[in-house]
């Protein structure tokens, strides 16, 4: 099952996505599926003309990122592998959806992409064990943890580097009930593959991350966890097109621009 958030020019709605790539149909459902049972309305809309996919979730509370959670990425950045999950926060104002532009801020010259599996929380989550952690997951989506590398180097915290507007593309939809132990995580810039890793390479897997984070802070329905990125990160330039793909979920595509 795939669940999308979309608009046809009016208020956002939710739908199940059915069909093969290029022939998808939206089966419209009532309400927000994180909070209400999935109930089709009977309306079906072809995914195409007049339909705009939105970020499948706008976190009510927070996005929790995990840094250096692939050993090869830690090494390429000249860092040691962390002994416990390295956490940071992104605000919900950083979220954009499929095909929305990533706008490069004028205060940074080094903005990079980071392909990631994202976890969408479905229940209030506090002090859960790794064994029980997946019961609190609503589903999974694709994320691009856009990062201002120069600000990351100069600032003692990562708020500016990781939290600026548009720095968290999410989409194209959420997939509940997915086995994410060994999925491919890839990125492409202008059609050229840049990253090609697997979730089996995570230093701290999804259950461990949920458990660890829930000991620190309460996770609320709709909160998102970014699980880390494999090696191959690089810089983006205006007019680039960046694609992030997670196996069995889909492709998140965003153009890049710099205003002014």
N, C-alpha and C positions, 0 to 999 in steps of 0.2 A: 504494500500500500504506500502511495505517495500522497502527501497533503501539501497543497499550494495555497498561498495567499495572493490574491490578485485584485485587479480593478479593471473595469471597463469604462472608467471615467467618473464613477460614483464612489461611494464608500467602499473600503476594502472588504472583500468576502473571502471565504475559504472554500476549497473544493478538493475532491479526490482527483488524481490524475490517472487517466486510463489511456492505453494505446501505446504503440511503438513510437520511437523517436521520429518526429516530423509529422506524426498523425495523432498527436495527443488530444484528448478531450477532457474538459473540466466538468466533473460531476459536482455541482454546487451543493454545499451542505449548510446546515443552520449553525449559527454561533461560532465560537472559537473552540476547536477540538481539544485544546489543552484543558478546558474547563467544562465542556459539555459533551455528551455522547455524540458520535458521528451519526448524523441523520440527513440523508439526501433529500433535497427539496423537489427533485424531479426535473430540474433545469440542467441542461447539458449545453456546454459552450465549446466550440472548437478552439484549441489553443493556437491563436494566430492573429488575424486582423482585429484590431480593436481591443485586444487583451494584453494587459501589461502585468507580468509577474512581479510581485513585490518581495522584499525580504520575508521569508516564511514565518519569522517571529521577530517581534520587537521586545526585547527583554524588559519586563516591568521594573527589574531591580538592577541587574549587572551582567557583565560578560567577564568571566574569569579566564585569563590566559595562562598558559603554562610554557615557560621558556626552557630552551635547551633540553627538550624531551626526546630528541634523537641524538645518539652519540656522534653520528657523522656531521650533523649540523653544529653541535657544540664544538667539534674539532675544526670545522671550516671557519668558525668565528674566533678561534684561538682561545676557547674556554674549556675548562674542565667539566666533566659530567657532574651534575649536581647530586648530592647525596640524598636530597629530598626534593619534591616538586618545587620549582621556582615559580611563584605566582605573581601575577600582575592583574590590574583591572582595566577594562575599557568601558567608557560610558555608553549608554544606549543611543546617544546621539552620533556615535561612530558608525552605526549600522546603515548600510545601503543595500539595495537589492540587485537582482540580475539586470545586466545592461545599464545600470546606473553608472555615471562617470565617477572615477576616482580622481578627485581634484587635488593636485599637488600644492601644498601650502607654499606661500612665497618665502617662508623662513627656513626652508630646508632644500638642499640640493641633492640629497641622497635618500630616495624613497625606494624601498624594496618590497617585493611580494613574498608571502609565506603561505604555501598551500597547507590546509589543515582539515582534519576531521573535527566537526563540531558536535557537541552533545547538547541536546535540548532537555532541560529538566521538566518533569511533569508533575511532581508533588513536592510539598515542603520537605526539605531534606536536611537533617541535622544529626550528626554523630552516627552515621550509618557504617556498617562494616563493609569491606570489599565484597563479601559473599552476598550481601543483600542490596548492594548499590544499584544494580541494574533495574531493580523493581521501581526505582524513582525516576527512570528515564522515560521521557515521552517519545523521543526519536532522535534521529541524526541528520545533519545537513552538512553542507560544504562551506568552508570559511576561507577567507584570504586575510591574514593578519598583516595588514599594511603597516610598515614601520619606517620612521624617519631615522635612518642609521646615524646621521651626524648628531642629531639631538640625543639619540640613545647613548652615544659616546660621551657627550659633554655634560649631560644632566645626571645628577645622582639618582634620580628616579625616572621611570619610564612613562610617566603620565603624558608628557608632550609627544614623545616619540611614538607612542602606541594609541593615544586616545583622541587624536584630532578627528574632526568631522570627515566621514567617508572612509575611515581607516579599518572598517570591519564589514566588507561585503559578505553577505550570507545568501545562500540559495542553492539550487533553484526551488527546492521544496524540502520537506521533512519526510524521512522514511522511518516509521516506527518498527520495532521488533527486529531490527537488523543485527546479524552477527558481525561485529566489527573487529574481531581478533586479528584478521589478516586480510586487509583490503588495500589495494593500491591507492596511493596519494600522489597526484602528479600536478605539475603546473606547466603551462606553455605561455610564451610571450611571442606575439606575432606568428603563431603557429609552430614555433620551435620549442621542443621539450627542454625544460630547465630542471625540474625536479621529478624524481621517480623513486618513491619509497613505498614502504608498506607499514600498516599499523602494527604488524607483528614486531617491528623494530622499535616501538615505543619503549623508553626506559621505564616509565610508569604507565601501566595500562589503564583503560577507562575505569574499571571498578576501583582501582587503587587511587586514581585521581579524585573520583567522586567522594570516596571515603575521607581522603586527606583534606580536601577542601571543606567538607561538611563538618570537620572538627574545628575549623577556623571560623567559618561563617555559615549562617543558614542560607541554603539555596532555596529559591522560590520558584514556583511554576513559571516557565518561560525564560528563566535564566539560561545562559549559554556558557559552556566550557569549551575553550579552544585547546586541543590536546597536544599541540606542538607541530613543528614542521621538519621535514627531512632536508638533507643537504641539497645545495643547488640554488640557494637564494641569490638574487641579483637585483640590480637597479632598474627602475622604470623611468621612461621618458614620456613627455607629452606626445600623444597620438599613438602610443602603444595600445595593444589589446592584450589583456592578460586573462588566461583561462585557468581555472583550478578544477580538477576532477577528482572525485573519490569514487572508487569502484562501487557499483550497485546503488549509488545515489544519483549522480549526474554531473553536469558541467556547469560551473558558475563563471560567467563571462562578464568582463567589465572593460570599457575603454578608459584611457588615462588622458587627462588634459591638465593644462596649467593656464589659468586665467590671467589676463593682463599682459 
